[in-house]
Amino acid sequence: MATSKVERLLNLVICLLSTRQYVTAEYIRKNVAGYNDDGQSDEAFNRMFERDKTELRDLGIPLVTGRSPMSGGADGYRINRDSYELPDISLDRDEAAAIAMAAALWDTPEVSAISQTAVLKLRAAGFDVRAEDEIGISAAGSSRSMGSETVLAALLNAIGQGYAVRFDYRPGSASSPVPRRFEPWGVVTYRGRWYVVGHDLDREATRTFRLSRISALSTTGSAGVVSIPAGTDLQRIVAAAVDSAAGADGRTARIWVARDRAAGLRRIAASSAPSDLDGEPGDELTIEIRSLSTLARLVLGVGADAVVLAPPELRASVVAALDALVGAGV
């Protein structure tokens, strides 16, 4: 059976990478699979080999020509390994978090296995990629908190091109959708949910909308009309809107977290002080309780890296949830 072109080229690359000497065309013809098929003529081999060399160079593979002392003066070939190999990958915390976010969003069957494999390889290489801890969303819950991927894609496209949009918005789970006209400025995440911030054309005011409640979105008007006002802090606008709507119950929680862990809890803490727990270094966080169940879920998401110190009702809620998991054999 004749060797396919792709396999022949791959065999040639492997051969030229594995040698420090220049390899002659005659050696390649005799020893590389794909060049000695069907007893082809010298002319046919030369045409094939010339095409393959040109294709490798077109692909950016640094194929170099020279003469080896062992070749009797004949031209030989090899691949410059220093130019061919990629440098070691180095990621800072923000770049690793961006990869974690992408992996959390890629939860469709077509790409989920690939994205999770990429994250595992990064972790194996020593990169601190913790999707749930760093960005406050999980791969299992990203679709629910993000809403429709079609809506997100359309919003990002509208923001990038400066379009206003129309969409239907459902204020609550039991509410009917209401049509809105909106100039979007940006999309941000806050407390595990996704929001779009911009100017509401019907209310003539800055508004925040949760993406999971938006449907039937379309652009309107001309491109380049909408732009974010200078100095606008989208994250602060969303935080103020969400916290104002949620309210607080007047209580605070004290939660111990392990050193350099539990980024999600640290982000919402009002204060932090160094504290050891059973000899393990960490910090004691003070967090305003806006929703007991939500805070309990955040603590559970961190696992053994967080321990509730107070109040008793929050600690009891976390312990009960853990007992339920143990009882279910999770």
N, C-alpha and C positions, 0 to 999 in steps of 0.2 A: 504494500500500500504506500502511495506517494505521501511524503510529508507535506503538511499544509504550510503556506507561506508564513503565517504567524509563528508556528512552531519552529520553522527553519530560522527565522530572524532571532527568536528567543535563544535557540541553540548557539547561534553565532555570537550574540551578546555575551552569553555565559562563557563561551570559549575565550573571547577576547578580553574579558574581565579577569579571567583566572590565570592569565600569564603576565609575567613581567618582561618577556621577550617579544619581539615582533614575530608574528606568525604568518607564514607565506600562504599564498592562495592555494598552492598544491597541498599543503598540510590541511588546510580547511576542507578542501575537496575530499580528501581521504578520511578525515576523522570527524567532521561535523555532520550530524544527521540532517538529511535534506539536500545535501550537495552531491551525494553519490548514489542517488536513486536512478533506477532504470538505465544505468550505464550511459548517461548522456554524453554527447560529444564535447570536445574541448571548446568549440565555439559557443555551444549552448550554455556550458558552465560559465564561461567568461561573461556572457550577456547577463545571466542571472546574478552573478556575483557583483557586477558593476551596478545593477539596479538595486541590489540589497545595500551596498555601501552608500549609495545616494540616499536611500530611504532612511537609513540610520542617521545620517548627518542632518537630513531634513527634520527628523524627530528631536534634534538637539543632542544626540549622543556624540561625545567627543572622540570620534574615530581618528586616530593619527597613523601616519605612515612613516616607516623607517626601515633600517636594515640591521639584521642581527648577525653577529659574527658566525653563527652556526648555519646561516641560510645560504652561504655561498655567493653572497652579493645580491640575491634576489630581494625585491621589495617585500616587506611584511607589514602586518597591521596589529594594532592593539587599541584598547580603550583606556584613555587617561582616567584612572580611577579617582584621582584627587578632584578632577573637574566633574566627574560623573556622580559621585556620592553626595547626598544631601548633608548639610551640617546638623548637629544635634539640635533638637527643638527645645526652646526655653520659653516658658510661659510665666507671666506674673499672675498675681491673684485675680485681677480683673479679667485677664484673658481666659484663665481657667474657669472663672464663673460664667463667662460668656459661652464657653463650650458646654458647660453644665446646663445652662438655660436652653441651648439649642437641642441638647439630648433630651431634655424634659419635654420640649415641644414636639419632637419627632417621635410621636407615639403611634403613627399609622403603621400597619403591618409591613408595608414596603420598606421602611427605613428604620424601624425601631431596633431590630437586631443589630444593624450596622452601627447605629448611634451608641447603643449600649456597649457594644464591643469596643468602640473607640474610647469610651469613658474608662472601661476596665483597663485598656492598654495604658492610658494616661496615669491611672492610679498605680499600675504596676511599675511605671517608670518613675514614681515618686512625686507626681503632681497631686496637689490637694484639691480634688474635684468632688465637691459634695453638693449635688444639685439641690436637695431639699433644704440643706442647712444654709447654703450661701444665698439662694435667691428666693426662698420661701414658697416654692412650688414643687410638686412631685410629678414624675412622669405619669403616674396613675390618675392624678387629678388635674392635669394641665388643660385637658379639653373642656372640663366642666368650668373651670375658673376663667379660661380664655374665651369660651364661647365658640362661635363658628370660625373656622380657619378662613373661610371665604370672606367673612366680614373683616377679619384682621388684615388679610391681604389687600382688600379694597381700601381700607382706611389708610394703611401705610402708603399705598400708591397715591391716594388723594393728598396726603400730607406731603409726600415727596414732590408732587407736581403743583401744589398750591390750589387745589380744588375745594370748594364748599361741597357739602354732602346733604342728602336727605336719607332718613331712616325711620323705622318704626321702633319705638322704645317701650318696654314693659316695666313700669316703675316698681312693681312688686310681683311676687309669684302668682298671685290671684288676680292681677290687674290685666286689663285689655291693652294691647299696643296702641301707642299714641304717636302720630307723625311728628317729626322734629326736623328743623332746618338748622344746620350747624356748620361752623368753620373750625375744622379740627387743627389743633396745634401739635399734638403729640400723644403717644401711647406710653403709659407707664404701668408698673405693677406696684401694688401696696397690700401688705398683709395677705399675700397669696392670691389676690384677684387682679384682673386687668381692667384698666380704665382708659378712656380717651378724654382729653382735656381740650377745651376750645371756647369759642364764642357762640352762644345760643342766639340765633337770629330772631327767634320768636320772643324771647325774654329780654333780649338786648343786655346780656350779662354773661360773665364767665361761668361755665357749667362743667360738671364732670359726669360721665355716663359709664356704667359698667358694661364691658363688652359682651358678657354672656346674656345681656338682656336686649341687645340690638339685633335687628333683622331687616331684611329688604333694603339694604344700603345701596345707594347709587350716587354718583357725582353729579354736580349741577354747576352751571355757569362756565366761566373760562378758567384755564390754567393760569397759575401765577398770581391769582387774586388774593389768596390767603397766605399769611406769614405770621409766625409767632412774634409777639411784641418783645422788644429788647428787654432783657433782665427778668423775663418770666421764669419762675421756678415751678415746673410742672409737678414735681414730686411734692412740694410743699402745698400746692393747691389741692392735690388729691388727698393728702394726709388730713388737711383741715376739713375738707368736705366729708370724708368718711368718718373721722372722729366726731365731728359735730352731729352727724346723723346717728351714730351708734350711741353716743353719750357714755358716761361712766357711772359706776355704781358707788363711787366714793371710797372704795377699798384699794389697798395695795397688797401685792404679793412679794414675798422674799423667796428667791429661787437661787440655789447654788448651781453654778455651771463649771465644767472643767475648763482648764486654761486653754485658750485659743480654740474653743469649740462653741457650739450653739450660737452661731452668728445671727440667726433669726430672733432669738430671745434678747441677745445683746442690743440688737437694733431698736427694739421697742422699750428698752429699759430707761427709767428716769435717772438712775444712778447705778454705779458699780464700785465695789470695794474688794480688794484682795481678801481671799478667805480659803482656808484649807478645810477639807471634809474627810475625816478618817485618814489623814495623812496625805491626801491627794491635793495638789495645788489647784486653785481655781479662783472664782470670784463670786461674791454674793450680789445678785441683781435686785433692784427694787423696781417693780413693774406695776403700773396702774391697771387695775382690773376693769376692763370695759365689757368683757363677756367671759364669764367663768368657764363655759364650755370651750370657747375658742382658745383661751390660754391653756386649758388642760390639753387640748389637741397639740398645741405647739410644744408643750413639755414632753408629751408622749412621742412626738416626732423626733426629738433629740435622743431618746433612749436613755442609756445609763449615764450620759454626760450632763444630765440635769436632775436635781432633786428639789422638791418643793419643801420649803422650811415653814412657810405660813402663807395664807391662813389655813386652818384645819380643813375647811370645806373643799378647798382646792386640792389639798393633799389627798383627801378622801376620794375625790373624783378621779384623780390620777391612779390611785391604788385600785379602785374598783374597776377601772378600765383595764389595768394590767391583769387583775384576777380573771376578768372575762376572757382576755386573750389566752391566758394559761388554760382556762377551762375548755376553751375551744380548740386547744392543741395547736395554736399558732406559734 
